[in-house]
Amino acid sequence: SRGLGDVYKRQIFCRTKKGVDDLSIALSSRGYMAEGLHGDLSQNQRDRVMKKFREGAVDVLIATDVAARGIDVDNITHVINFDIPQDPESYVHRIGRTGRAGRSGIAFSFCDVEEVPYLKDIQKLIGKEVPVAGGHMFETVEVKEAVAEKKKAIKEESKRRNMFGSKRDGSFWRNKKRTVAK
């Protein structure tokens, strides 16, 4: 592993099997000891990958959510969401793999402008704001404008969905009846 030492165990999550394969090849070609884990692998291949990861022969495990279910590996130091999960519970499951048994751990998530709604769902579920790093060299004026435009569209969609009020307190149905009656 390039200058990061042997003490780090990283698990990266991708949304698709192709994403796992592509990222595994890209990291391996750059000198990382990386292996992919997804549903197209035979059980024998999965067992081999997991054995190498547990023993430290592989220090970066790249997996889909489905393939990672039931995996119990100690000492994962970093969880990286290469793709934000579409299901907020999956985010909690993913980041829960680091910092177990009183240890500290670090979780990173890459978020494309198209994934901002998923990030909002995650924040709503966990009840806190996920810190967002800015000022990256790839964060261009166009990206900032696209993010602002996407946020505006999300807000409008949210208003449209909630235009009749809350279903919990009954105002939704009362307001809907009033609108239909007019």
N, C-alpha and C positions, 0 to 999 in steps of 0.2 A: 504494500500500500504506500503510495507516494508521499513520503514525509509525514504521515499521520500516525505512524507507530502501530504496534500490534495490539494495543489496548482498546481500540475502537471496534465496536460491532455495530454496523449500520443496517437498518432495514428500510428499503425504499418501496413505496407502494405506487403502482400504476393501475390505471383503469382497465387496460386491455392486455391480452396475451401478447399481441404484436408490440405494444409499448414496453412490456417486460423484456421481450427478446431484443428489441432495438437498443434499449438502454443498457442491457447486459453486455451486448457487443461493444457499444460505444465506451463504456467504462473499462471493460477488459482491454480494449485496444489502447487505452491511456495508462495502463499499468496497474489498475485496481484489480484486486482479487474478488471479482464479482460473478455471481451465478443467479440465474433466473428460476423462478418457481411459479408454475401455472398449471391449469387443468389439462393441457395437452401432453404433459409429461406422464410417463408410466409411474406406478407406485415405486418401483425399483429406482428410477431416476430421481424422484422426489426424496426418497430416503437417502440416496447418495449425496444430494445437494445439502440436505439438512445435517447430515453427519459432518460434512466438510465445514459447514457454518458453525456448528457447535464446537468443533475441534479447533477452529481458528484458521483452517486452510483457506476459507473464504471469509472475507471481512465485510462484504456488501452483499446482502440478500435482497433481490428485487422480486416482488411478488404482486399478484392480484389479491384482492380481498378474499375471494373464494378459496384460492390455494393456501392462503395464510391462516385460515380458520383452524383452530385447534393446535396451532404450533405454539409450543411453550419453550422459549429459549431464554436463559438467564443472561444478564449483563448486556442487554442491548443498550448502547449508549446514545444512539441517534435514530430517530424515526423521521423519514423524509417523505412527504406527500408530493410526489412528482406531479400527480393529478389530484386535485381536490375531489374527495368522494362526493357523489351525488346524494348520498344518504348521510345525514348528520350523525347518526349513531355509529356509522362506520368510522368517522373521524375519531370519535371517542375511543372506539375499539383499537384503532391504529395507534394513537398516541399513548394509549395505556400499556403498550409493549415496552416502553422505556421507563426508567425510574421505578422499577419494581423493588419490592422488599427494602424500602427505605433508601434506595440509591437515587442519585440524581440522574436526570436524562434530559435530552434536548430534542425538541420536535420542530421541524421546518415544514412549511407548505409553500409550494409554488402556486400562484393563482393567476390565471389568465383572465382577461376582462370578461370573457364569456362565463367564467366560473364564479363571478361575484355573487350571484344569487345563492349558490351553494354555501359560500362563506357566510352570508347573512343568515342562512338557516342554521349553520353550525353555531354562530354567535347566539342566536335565539335559544337553541337547545342548551348550551352550556351556561347561559346567563352572564356572559362576559364578552368584552371586546377582544378579538384576537389582534395582537399588535401587528401592524403592517409596516414593513421597512420601505422607505422611499429613497429617492435620490440615486437609484441604480443607473449605470451608464446606458442601459437599454430602455429606461423610462423616458421616452421622448415626449414632445409636446403632443404628438398624435395619439400616443398611448394615454396620456392624461386626459385629453379631450374625449377619447373613446370610453374611458372609465366614467367620466362625468356624464356622458350621454347614456351609458348603460345604467348608471345609478338613477338618472331621471326616469328612464323607461321602467325600471323596477318600481320606483315610487308611484308612477302613474298606474301601473298594473295592480299594485297593492291597493290603491285608492279605488280602482274599478272593481276589484274583487270585494272590497269592503263597503261599497256604496250603500248597501242596505243596512249596515250596522253589524252587530255581533249576533251570532247564532246562540251563544251561551246565555245571554240575558233576554232573548226573545225579541229584541228590537228588529232583528233581521226580517222575521216573518211579518211583524206589524207594518214595517216600512215598505216591504214588498207588496203587501195587500193594498196599502194606500196608493202606491204607484200604479198598480194594475187597475184599481177602482177609478182612477182619474181618467 
